[in-house]
């Protein structure tokens, strides 16, 4: 079995929404890179990240937070929320070590 810890990003912070309500968010960590590193230290080998603002707005919004996550860890990351074009994909992939575009 593979467990995928998740980081949900809202306004650049790690949050959990109450019943999916963007207005009812609890901030768990203000540093997404720190949270990602904690998951790695806890032994996880995969990470799931969602740009909640991007999912609502239809375009990547928390790009800076995603980039800091991708640059701070070396485990595989699933990424969703606001990614609509190949250019969006390429921009995120450019921040992953070992990826050639």
TIPA-767341 format. One line per 4 residues: number of its first residue (from 1); for each residue z, y, x of C-alpha. Coordinates in nm, 2 decimals, always signed. Layout:
NUM> Z:Y:X ~ ...
***
This chain:
1> +0.00:+0.00:+0.00 ~ -0.08:+0.35:+0.12 ~ +0.14:+0.64:+0.01 ~ -0.01:+0.98:-0.01
5> +0.24:+1.26:+0.01 ~ +0.11:+1.57:-0.15 ~ +0.11:+1.94:-0.08 ~ +0.02:+2.16:-0.37
9> -0.07:+2.51:-0.26 ~ -0.02:+2.82:-0.47 ~ -0.04:+3.17:-0.32 ~ -0.02:+3.01:+0.03
13> +0.31:+2.82:-0.04 ~ +0.40:+2.46:-0.11 ~ +0.49:+2.43:-0.47 ~ +0.55:+2.20:-0.76
17> +0.44:+2.31:-1.11 ~ +0.64:+2.24:-1.42 ~ +0.41:+2.06:-1.66 ~ +0.11:+2.20:-1.48
21> +0.20:+2.56:-1.57 ~ +0.10:+2.80:-1.28 ~ +0.36:+3.04:-1.40 ~ +0.64:+2.78:-1.36
25> +0.61:+2.70:-0.99 ~ +0.90:+2.59:-0.77 ~ +0.84:+2.68:-0.40 ~ +0.95:+2.39:-0.17
29> +0.83:+2.53:+0.16 ~ +0.67:+2.87:+0.25 ~ +0.50:+2.71:+0.55 ~ +0.23:+2.45:+0.46
33> +0.18:+2.35:+0.83 ~ +0.56:+2.29:+0.86 ~ +0.55:+2.07:+0.55 ~ +0.25:+1.88:+0.68
37> +0.43:+1.82:+1.01 ~ +0.74:+1.70:+0.83 ~ +0.54:+1.44:+0.64 ~ +0.39:+1.32:+0.97
41> +0.73:+1.30:+1.13 ~ +0.85:+1.10:+0.83 ~ +0.58:+0.84:+0.92 ~ +0.31:+0.91:+0.67
45> -0.04:+0.84:+0.79 ~ -0.23:+1.02:+0.52 ~ -0.19:+1.36:+0.34 ~ -0.32:+1.49:+0.00
49> -0.36:+1.87:-0.03 ~ -0.46:+2.06:-0.34 ~ -0.55:+2.43:-0.36 ~ -0.41:+2.50:-0.71
53> -0.54:+2.86:-0.71 ~ -0.88:+2.73:-0.61 ~ -0.89:+2.47:-0.88 ~ -0.82:+2.74:-1.14
57> -1.05:+3.00:-0.99 ~ -1.34:+2.77:-0.90 ~ -1.35:+2.87:-0.53 ~ -1.13:+2.81:-0.23
61> -0.84:+3.05:-0.23 ~ -0.57:+2.91:+0.00 ~ -0.82:+2.87:+0.29 ~ -0.58:+3.01:+0.55
65> -0.30:+2.77:+0.44 ~ -0.54:+2.47:+0.45 ~ -0.67:+2.57:+0.79 ~ -0.31:+2.58:+0.93
69> -0.25:+2.24:+0.79 ~ -0.57:+2.09:+0.93 ~ -0.50:+2.24:+1.27 ~ -0.14:+2.13:+1.29
73> -0.17:+1.76:+1.22 ~ -0.40:+1.48:+1.32 ~ -0.37:+1.24:+1.03 ~ -0.65:+1.21:+0.76
77> -0.63:+1.47:+0.48 ~ -0.77:+1.45:+0.13 ~ -0.85:+1.80:+0.01 ~ -0.93:+1.93:-0.34
81> -0.92:+2.24:-0.54 ~ -1.20:+2.50:-0.54 ~ -1.44:+2.32:-0.32 ~ -1.78:+2.37:-0.49
85> -2.04:+2.39:-0.21 ~ -2.14:+2.23:+0.11 ~ -2.05:+2.55:+0.29 ~ -1.69:+2.52:+0.15
89> -1.68:+2.17:+0.30 ~ -1.82:+2.28:+0.63 ~ -1.57:+2.56:+0.66 ~ -1.28:+2.32:+0.61
93> -1.42:+2.05:+0.84 ~ -1.46:+2.31:+1.12 ~ -1.08:+2.31:+1.15 ~ -1.05:+1.94:+1.21
97> -1.04:+1.80:+1.57 ~ -1.32:+1.57:+1.65 ~ -1.55:+1.67:+1.37 ~ -1.90:+1.78:+1.47
101> -2.10:+1.99:+1.23
***
